Amino acid sequence: MLMAFELSMPGMNSWNGRWTGEAKRHIKVMHVGKGTLAKPGLYGYDFCDGWRASVTVREVDGKTARKLRRESDGFCGYDWMCDEIRFHGRIKTLAERTAERMPNAGH
């Protein structure tokens, strides 16, 4: 099945309240297996510094996938969000990812 992941930044803590990528589309289209935890919908992530990201996920057909790939200006380095949605069904918090990398931190 083909799924499209589209990134937006609904919360911006910039000096002018804007995101430099807001005028472009940031889409990643991937083949996902039946075991994926990604479901169509909206997934959010709070960077805890005033910035928030959203990833909208939807199932697409081949024709739409080709069109979206042409329109996309990349995923701005946030591909890890797509992976977490696919493999965990959500975008993990920074604390969760830090704990996984350093399981004995603070003990």
Secondary structure, 3 states (H helix, E strand, C coil): CEEEEEEEEEECCCCCCCCCCCCCEEEEEEECCCCCCCCCEEEEEECCCCCEEEEEEEEECHHHHHHHHHHECCCCCCHHHHHHHHHHCCCCCHHHHHHHHCCCCCC
